[in-house]
Each structure stands twice: as structure tokens, then as C-alpha cells.
Amino acid sequence: MDPIILTIIAGVVALGIGIVLGKFIFKANVDKQLAEAKLAEEKARTIEEAAKTEAELIKKSALTSAESIKKDKMMEAKEYFLKQKEEHNKEIEQRNRKMLEAENRAKQIEQSLKDKLANTNKQEKENEALKNKLNEQIELANVKRGELEKAHAEHIEKLEQVAKLSADEAKAQLVEQLKSKAQTDAMAYVKKVMDEAKLKANKEAKKIIIQTIQRTSAETAIENTVSVFNLSSDEQKGQIIGREGRNIRALEAATGVEIIVDDTPEAIIISGYDAYKREIARLSLQRLVADGRIHPARIEEVVAKTEKQLEQQIMEIGERTVIDLGVHGLHPELIRLVGKMRFRSSYGQNLLQHSREVANLCAIMASELGLNAKVAKRAGLLHDIGKVSDEDPELSHALLGAKLCEKYGESPVIVNAVGAHHDEMEMSYIISPIIQACDSISGARPGARREIMESYMKRIDELEKLAVSYQGVQKAYAIQAGRELRVLVEAEKVDDQKVEEISFKIAQQIQDEMTYPGQIKVTVIRETRSVSVAK
């Protein structure tokens, strides 16, 4: 047979077989799905029945719970009602009780008013009777007064006839006599009171001053123009002197004091009228000896450092002083000047000690007089601040101090007290005379001051100012108790020939203008230095 026909027959047979098999498989799947559907339906019916059963149980439980809650709420409502009713009854009882008490009080007040009204009526009747009685007495008194006036007129008429004066004339004479006597008595009384007041015021003032002095202890003045510097051995003296005395000269030139090296064992003497310069020299020597390197360049370096160190020390002294005295709010520059007082003396009396003493005296005296003790103490501390000022010294120290206080924000009371304590300014406040009095007390007590020291320091200061006034002069130091004046000139501005001329002129001016014992040696020093640095 033809292969194509065979192929077609085979395909038809295979198709028929596939259709039959497909029907069987489809039927099997449909039966299986029907079975699963029935099973799912039964399961859903079972779940539905269980759900109905559970819903009935829940419904029954909810009904039971609602009834229980309803009963509880009803019980709570009943209890709350009973409680509110009880509280309401109590409140009504309290209100009734209060109303009863108020009613009783009202009855008591009413009864009291009735009693007072009865007493008032009774008093009115008594007053009416008294009034009638007084009217009768007044009428009787008027009658008697008329009779008395008539008798008095007759009596005056008889007196005028006897004295040959009218009543007005006699009255005028009597008044004049009484007036004269009264004026005399009044003047005598006023004089007596004034004398007693003056005596009492003098006694009181003396009492206050004596109490103030007794309550303030102070040291006596010590004239001191030298400081002693102790050494560990005498060998150090040679180091301080240096080769041909160059170290000691450099130290004297840098500090402005005289260094005396004598036979005193293990000590050298620093001499100079300025305590500030002596302290710089002492501290510088202390550093140099401890370091061991002593030569002119090192000396100048150490002196410069010491000056800065001493400035810090001055500030610390000032701060410590104002803290000790309880003076607050001072300007830092005023505090520095207070510390600088430590290295200044006035007539042999240390200026800082004097100012502290005056401050305490002022505070005590102000307290005794009922014034502000803090302001008085502040003014007492600052009253001599002008003596250590770095500004132009042409003004007196009192006026310069007032200027400084005004410049650094002190009150007008302080400014006036500082400026007026030597009567160079009119006193405008009551504190001012207290400062003046306490300054005098501090300076006038036994041993407080020595005029010799002050005059010596003034002469030394004038010597140095005279030398510095020449052109080209850099520094000037009076040494050897004012018997020698060393003048340092600037080498660039002054030559050797000019040095001799300056020395002669200074000596001539000292001789013409100043009064001094003995002789004064004027030494003018011109130094040239050449410095090179090896790198």
C-alpha cells in the first residue's frame, strides 16, 4: 500500500485512541473534583453548625454578662444615691444649725440694742436735767460778771485818779519794763547755753580724738637710707666689685644707689635716699649672686628684669592693702600707686604705713560722729596718693592727688577730701575736715615724723632734677648722702668736650641756687659701647 495512506490511517487511529483516553482522564478528574466539592460542602456545613452553636453560646454569655453588669450598675447607682442623700441631709442639718446660731446671735444683738436704747433714753433725760441746771448757773454767772465788771471799772477809775495815769499808759509802761527784763534774761540764758555747748563740744571732740588715737596702734618713724645685703662668704665681694670696679660701677649706674663694700663681714651696704631704688639694687644683687654671672651687660639685664618684678610686687602690695582695709572698687592704677607708697617716706614716716593709719583713724572718727565710715576710710587711704604720682609734679601733692582721684572715677566727696586736707581747696563735704584732722594726728603723735629726713630727701631730689634738666643728660643719681652727683649722658649727643662743660655748669648752678653743707662732687660719665654678635 501507499505509505502516505498508511501514515494517514495510523494518525486517525492514534487520534481516536487519544480522544478515548482523554475522555477517561477528564471523567476521572471531574469525579475527583466532585468528590472534593462534596467534602468541602460537608466541611463548610460542619463549620457553619459549629459557628451557630458558638454564636448561641456567645449570645447566651453576653446576655448573662449584660444582666450582671446591669445589676452591678443598679447597685452602684443605689449606693451613690444613698450616699448623696446622706450628704445632702448632713448639709441641710449644718445649714439649719448655722441658721439657728445666726438667729440666736440676732436675738442677742437685738436685746443688746434694746438695752443700749434704754440707757440712751435715760442718759438723754439726765443730760436734759443737767442742761437746765447749767443754764440757771450761766444766768447767775452773767449777773455776777456784770456786777464784777462794774466794780472793776470803778476800781480802775479810782486807781487812775490816784496814779494820775490812764490804764493804757500804765499798761504800756508795764509791758516795756517786762520786755526789757525779758531781753536781758534771754541774752543771759543764750550766752549760758552757748558757753555750755562750746565746753561740751570741746570735751566731746577731745574725747573722740583721744579714743580714736588709743584704738589705733602705729609704729614710730625710722630714718633709714641704707639696706644691708648679706653674703654667704667674703669672696663674693670681689665678684661684685669686678675687675677695676667695673661691676660695682655698672650696678651703681643702673640702679642709682651707692654700693659700699667695707670690712663688715659677709655683708655689703646699699645706700640711697630712694627706698624704691634700694629695693631694686637689693633684688638685683640677690639674683646676680645666686646666678654667679656678674658683668656689666648681665647687670643691666638683671636690673631691667628686677624693675618689672618689683612693679608686680607693688601691685600685689596695693591689692593686699585695699583688701586688708576693706576698700573695694579702686581703679587698678590707684591700687598700683597705693602699693608704691611702700617705697616712699614722708618726714621719716613710711607713706603706706601713714596712709593705712590715717584710713583707720578716719573710719573710727566717722563712726563716732555717725558718718559713713567706708567713705572716710577710702579718702584716708588716698589722701597722699599725689606723693607717688608718675605725672607732672608741678602741682602740690594734695591737688595732684585730687586730680588723680577724679581721673580714675572717685566720687566728689573723695576728691574734695584729698584736695582739701592741706587747705589748698575749699572743703565742701563734712568728711574733708575729718581727713585733715586724722592726717595731723598721724603726723603729730610722738615719734611719727622727723623733719631732717624729709629735708634731706628733698635736697637729694632737687639735685637729681637739676642735673636731668640739661640737654643730653640721660640719668642722674645723688650718692654718698648727697655729697656726690653722678650724671650719665648720651654718648651720641654729648662729646668729651661737652662733658666738661656740663659738669662745670651743673656745679655752678648747684652753688648758686642750692643750700647744702660741705661740698658736692659732680661726676659726668660718658660711656661708649660697641656690641657685635657672633652667629
C-alpha positions in Angstrom: 0.0 0.0 0.0 0.9 3.5 -0.4 3.0 4.8 2.6 1.1 8.0 2.8 -2.2 6.2 3.2 -0.6 4.1 5.9 0.5 7.2 7.7 -2.9 8.8 7.5 -4.6 5.6 8.8 -2.1 5.5 11.7 -2.7 9.1 12.5 -6.5 8.6 12.5 -6.2 5.6 14.8 -3.9 7.5 17.1 -6.3 10.4 17.2 -9.2 8.1 18.1 -7.2 6.4 20.9 -6.2 9.9 22.2 -9.8 11.0 22.3 -10.9 8.0 24.2 -8.1 8.3 26.7 -8.9 12.0 27.1 -12.5 11.2 27.9 -11.5 8.7 30.5 -9.0 11.1 32.1 -11.4 14.1 32.0 -14.1 11.9 33.6 -11.7 10.8 36.3 -10.7 14.5 37.1 -14.4 15.6 37.1 -15.3 12.8 39.5 -12.4 13.7 41.8 -13.3 17.4 41.8 -17.0 16.5 42.5 -15.8 14.4 45.4 -13.6 17.2 46.8 -16.5 19.6 46.3 -18.8 17.4 48.3 -16.2 17.0 51.0 -15.7 20.8 51.2 -19.5 21.3 51.3 -19.8 18.9 54.2 -16.9 20.6 56.0 -18.5 24.0 55.4 -21.8 22.7 56.8 -19.9 21.4 59.9 -18.2 24.7 60.4 -21.5 26.6 60.0 -23.1 24.4 62.6 -20.2 24.9 65.0 -20.4 28.6 64.3 -24.1 28.7 65.0 -23.5 26.8 68.2 -20.7 29.1 69.3 -22.8 32.1 68.4 -25.7 30.9 70.5 -23.2 30.3 73.4 -21.8 33.7 73.0 -25.2 35.3 72.8 -26.3 33.5 76.0 -23.0 34.5 77.7 -23.4 38.2 76.6 -27.0 38.2 77.9 -25.8 36.8 81.2 -22.9 39.3 81.4 -25.2 42.3 80.5 -27.6 41.3 83.2 -24.8 41.0 85.7 -23.3 44.4 84.7 -26.8 45.9 84.8 -27.3 44.6 88.3 -23.9 45.9 89.4 -24.6 49.3 87.9 -28.0 49.4 89.6 -26.4 48.6 92.9 -23.7 51.2 92.4 -26.4 53.8 91.5 -28.4 52.9 94.6 -25.3 53.2 96.8 -24.3 56.6 95.2 -27.9 57.8 95.6 -27.9 56.8 99.3 -24.5 58.4 99.8 -25.7 61.7 98.1 -28.9 61.7 100.1 -26.9 61.2 103.3 -24.5 64.1 102.4 -27.5 66.2 101.5 -29.2 65.6 104.8 -25.9 66.4 106.6 -25.6 69.6 104.7 -29.2 70.5 105.4 -28.6 69.8 109.1 -25.5 72.0 109.1 -27.4 74.9 107.4 -30.2 74.6 109.9 -27.8 74.6 112.7 -26.0 77.7 111.3 -29.3 79.5 110.7 -30.3 78.7 114.3 -27.0 80.1 115.6 -27.4 83.2 113.4 -31.0 83.6 114.7 -29.7 83.4 118.3 -27.0 86.0 117.6 -29.5 88.3 116.0 -31.7 87.9 119.1 -28.7 88.7 121.3 -27.8 91.8 119.2 -31.5 92.9 119.3 -31.6 92.6 123.0 -28.3 94.5 123.4 -29.6 97.3 121.1 -32.8 97.5 123.3 -30.6 97.8 126.4 -28.4 100.5 124.8 -31.5 102.4 123.6 -32.9 102.3 127.1 -29.6 103.6 128.5 -29.5 106.3 125.9 -33.0 107.5 126.7 -32.1 107.5 130.4 -28.9 109.5 129.6 -30.8 111.9 127.5 -33.2 112.6 130.4 -30.2 113.1 132.7 -28.5 115.4 130.2 -31.6 117.5 129.8 -31.8 118.0 133.6 -28.1 118.9 133.7 -28.6 121.3 130.8 -31.4 123.1 132.6 -29.3 123.3 135.7 -26.3 124.7 133.7 -28.5 127.3 132.1 -29.6 128.5 135.5 -25.9 128.7 136.6 -24.9 130.6 133.5 -27.6 133.2 134.0 -26.4 133.6 137.6 -22.8 133.9 136.4 -23.8 136.6 133.9 -25.4 138.6 136.6 -22.3 138.3 138.8 -20.0 139.1 135.9 -21.9 142.3 135.2 -21.6 143.3 138.8 -17.8 142.4 138.8 -17.2 144.5 135.6 -19.0 147.4 137.1 -16.9 147.1 140.3 -13.7 146.7 138.2 -14.4 149.8 136.2 -15.0 151.8 139.4 -11.7 150.4 140.9 -9.7 151.3 137.7 -11.3 154.8 137.8 -10.2 155.2 141.4 -6.6 153.9 140.5 -6.3 156.3 137.6 -7.3 159.2 139.9 -4.7 158.1 142.5 -1.8 157.4 140.0 -2.8 160.2 137.7 -2.3 157.7 134.7 -4.7 156.1 132.3 -5.0 152.3 132.1 -3.4 152.2 128.6 -0.4 154.3 129.8 0.1 152.1 132.8 -0.1 149.0 130.7 2.4 150.4 128.2 4.9 151.2 131.0 4.5 147.7 132.5 4.9 146.0 129.1 8.1 148.0 128.4 9.6 147.1 131.7 8.7 143.4 131.2 10.1 143.4 127.7 13.4 144.9 128.8 13.8 142.4 131.6 12.9 139.5 129.3 15.5 140.6 126.7 18.2 140.8 129.4 17.2 137.4 130.8 17.1 135.8 127.3 20.5 137.2 126.4 22.0 135.8 129.6 20.4 132.5 129.0 21.6 132.3 125.4 25.1 133.1 126.5 25.0 130.5 129.2 23.7 127.9 126.7 26.4 128.8 124.1 29.1 128.6 126.7 27.9 125.2 127.9 27.6 124.0 124.2 31.1 125.1 123.4 32.5 123.5 126.5 30.6 120.3 125.8 31.6 120.3 122.1 35.3 120.8 123.0 35.1 118.0 125.6 33.3 115.7 123.1 35.8 116.5 120.3 38.7 115.8 122.6 37.1 112.6 123.7 36.5 111.4 120.2 40.1 112.2 119.1 41.6 110.5 122.2 39.5 107.4 121.7 40.4 107.3 118.1 44.2 107.6 118.8 44.0 105.0 121.6 42.2 102.5 119.3 44.9 102.8 116.6 48.4 101.5 117.2 51.2 102.6 114.9 54.9 102.3 114.7 57.3 105.2 115.2 59.3 106.6 112.3 62.7 105.3 111.5 65.1 107.2 109.3 66.6 104.6 107.1 68.6 105.4 104.0 70.7 102.1 103.9 69.9 98.5 103.2 72.2 95.6 104.3 72.8 92.8 101.8 74.1 89.6 103.4 76.6 87.4 101.6 77.4 83.7 102.1 81.2 84.5 102.1 83.5 87.4 101.7 84.8 86.0 98.5 81.6 87.2 96.7 82.6 90.8 97.4 85.4 90.5 94.8 82.9 89.3 92.2 80.5 92.2 93.0 83.3 94.7 92.7 84.7 93.2 89.5 87.9 94.0 87.6 88.9 97.5 88.4 85.5 98.1 89.9 83.6 97.9 86.6 80.8 95.6 88.1 80.1 97.9 91.1 80.1 101.0 88.8 77.7 99.4 86.4 75.4 98.4 89.3 75.5 101.9 90.7 74.9 103.5 87.3 71.9 101.2 86.6 70.2 101.5 90.0 71.2 105.0 91.1 72.4 103.9 94.6 75.8 103.7 96.2 77.2 100.2 96.9 79.5 100.3 100.0 81.9 97.4 100.3 83.8 97.7 103.6 85.2 95.5 106.3 81.8 94.4 107.5 82.0 90.6 107.4 79.7 88.8 104.9 77.7 92.0 104.1 77.7 95.0 101.9 75.7 98.2 102.3 73.3 99.7 99.8 73.0 103.4 100.4 70.4 105.8 98.8 67.6 108.1 99.8 65.1 106.4 97.5 63.7 103.1 99.0 62.5 102.0 95.6 66.0 102.2 94.1 67.5 100.5 97.1 65.0 97.6 96.7 65.8 97.2 93.0 69.5 97.1 93.9 69.0 94.6 96.6 66.8 92.2 94.5 69.3 92.6 91.6 72.2 91.7 93.8 70.3 88.7 95.1 69.8 87.4 91.6 73.3 88.1 90.4 74.9 86.4 93.4 72.6 83.4 93.0 73.4 83.2 89.3 77.1 83.8 89.7 77.4 85.6 86.3 78.3 89.2 87.3 79.4 91.5 84.5 78.1 94.9 83.2 75.8 93.6 80.4 74.3 91.0 82.8 73.9 93.6 85.5 71.8 95.8 83.2 69.7 92.9 82.1 69.0 91.7 85.7 68.2 95.3 86.8 65.6 95.6 84.0 64.0 92.3 84.9 64.0 93.3 88.6 62.2 96.6 87.8 59.4 94.6 86.1 59.3 92.1 89.0 59.1 95.0 91.5 56.2 96.5 89.6 54.3 93.3 90.0 55.2 93.3 93.7 54.0 96.9 94.1 50.6 95.8 92.5 50.4 92.9 95.0 51.2 95.2 97.9 48.4 97.6 96.8 45.9 94.8 96.4 46.8 93.3 99.7 46.4 96.7 101.4 43.0 97.5 100.0 41.8 94.0 100.9 43.1 94.4 104.5 41.3 97.8 104.8 38.1 96.6 103.1 38.3 99.3 100.4 36.6 97.9 97.2 36.2 99.2 93.6 39.5 101.1 93.4 40.9 101.7 89.9 43.9 99.4 89.1 46.2 102.5 88.7 45.2 103.8 92.1 45.9 100.3 93.6 49.4 100.4 92.0 50.0 103.9 93.5 48.9 102.6 96.9 51.5 99.8 96.6 54.1 102.3 95.5 53.7 104.1 98.8 55.5 101.2 100.4 58.8 102.6 99.0 58.2 106.2 99.9 58.6 108.0 103.2 57.3 111.4 104.4 59.3 113.1 107.1 60.8 109.8 108.0 57.4 108.1 108.2 56.6 105.3 105.8 54.0 106.7 103.5 52.0 103.4 103.2 52.0 103.0 107.0 50.9 106.6 107.4 48.1 106.2 104.9 46.8 103.0 106.5 46.9 104.7 109.9 45.0 107.7 108.6 42.4 105.4 106.9 41.8 103.6 110.2 41.7 106.9 112.2 39.2 108.3 109.7 36.9 105.3 109.9 36.8 105.3 113.7 36.2 109.1 113.9 33.5 108.9 111.2 31.8 106.1 113.1 31.9 108.1 116.3 30.2 111.1 114.5 27.6 108.9 112.8 29.1 109.4 109.3 29.9 106.9 106.5 33.0 105.1 107.8 33.7 103.3 104.5 33.9 106.6 102.6 36.1 108.1 105.3 38.5 105.1 105.2 38.7 105.3 101.4 39.6 109.0 101.5 42.1 108.5 104.3 43.9 105.8 102.3 44.1 108.0 99.1 44.9 111.4 100.8 48.6 111.3 100.0 48.4 109.5 96.6 49.8 112.5 94.9 53.2 112.0 96.5 53.8 108.8 94.4 52.3 110.0 91.2 54.1 109.5 87.9 52.6 112.6 86.4 53.8 116.2 86.4 54.8 117.2 89.9 54.3 120.9 89.5 51.1 120.7 91.5 51.2 120.1 95.2 50.6 116.5 96.3 47.1 117.3 97.6 45.9 118.9 94.4 47.6 116.3 92.3 46.0 113.5 94.4 42.6 115.1 93.9 43.3 115.2 90.1 44.2 111.5 90.1 41.1 110.5 92.1 38.9 112.5 89.7 40.6 111.0 86.7 40.1 107.4 88.0 36.4 107.7 88.8 36.4 108.5 92.5 33.3 110.3 94.0 33.3 114.1 94.5 33.4 113.5 98.3 36.8 111.6 98.0 38.2 114.2 95.5 37.4 117.1 97.8 38.7 115.3 100.9 42.0 114.5 99.2 42.5 118.0 97.7 41.5 119.9 100.8 43.5 118.2 103.5 46.1 120.9 103.4 43.6 123.8 102.8 44.6 124.1 99.2 40.9 123.5 98.1 37.7 124.7 99.8 36.1 122.0 101.9 32.7 121.1 100.5 31.9 117.9 102.5 31.9 117.1 106.2 34.3 114.2 105.6 37.1 116.7 104.4 37.9 118.1 107.9 38.0 114.6 109.3 40.7 113.6 106.8 42.7 116.8 107.7 42.4 116.1 111.4 43.4 112.5 111.1 46.4 113.4 108.9 47.5 115.8 111.6 47.0 113.2 114.3 49.1 110.6 112.4 51.9 113.1 111.8 51.8 114.9 115.1 52.0 112.0 117.5 55.3 111.4 119.3 58.0 109.8 117.1 55.8 109.9 113.9 58.0 112.2 111.8 61.5 113.7 111.6 61.9 116.8 109.6 65.6 116.1 109.0 64.9 113.1 106.8 62.3 115.0 104.7 64.6 118.0 104.1 67.4 115.6 103.1 65.3 113.7 100.6 64.0 117.0 99.2 67.6 118.2 98.7 68.6 115.0 97.0 65.6 115.1 94.7 66.4 118.7 93.7 70.0 117.7 92.9 68.9 115.0 90.5 66.2 117.1 88.8 68.7 119.9 88.3 71.1 117.6 86.5 68.5 116.0 84.4 67.3 119.4 83.1 70.4 119.7 80.9 70.2 118.6 77.3 71.9 115.3 76.6 71.7 114.0 80.2 70.2 110.6 80.4 70.1 109.9 84.1 71.4 111.5 87.4 71.9 109.9 90.8 72.8 111.5 94.1 75.0 109.2 96.1 77.1 109.3 99.3 74.4 111.0 101.2 74.2 113.8 98.6 77.9 114.6 98.6 78.3 113.3 95.1 76.2 113.7 92.0 76.8 111.2 89.2 75.4 112.2 85.8 75.1 109.8 82.9 75.0 111.4 79.4 74.1 110.0 76.0 77.3 109.3 74.1 75.7 110.1 70.7 74.6 113.6 71.7 77.4 114.7 74.0 81.1 114.6 73.2 84.0 114.7 75.6 84.4 118.5 75.4 80.7 118.9 76.2 81.0 116.6 79.2 83.4 119.0 80.9 81.1 121.9 80.1 78.0 120.1 81.6 80.0 119.2 84.7 81.1 122.8 85.3 77.6 124.3 84.6 75.9 121.8 87.0 78.4 122.5 89.8 78.0 126.3 89.2 74.2 126.1 89.3 74.2 124.0 92.5 76.5 126.5 94.1 74.3 129.5 93.1 70.8 128.1 93.7 71.0 125.5 96.5 71.9 125.5 100.2 73.8 122.5 101.4 76.5 121.6 104.0 80.1 120.8 102.8 80.9 120.1 99.2 79.1 118.3 96.3 81.2 116.4 93.8 79.7 116.4 90.3 80.8 113.4 88.1 79.7 113.3 84.5 80.1 109.9 82.8 80.1 109.3 79.1 80.3 105.7 78.0 80.7 104.3 74.5 79.9 100.7 73.8 80.5 98.6 70.7 78.4 95.4 70.6 78.8 92.6 67.9 77.0 89.3 67.7 78.7 86.1 66.5 76.3 83.8 64.7 
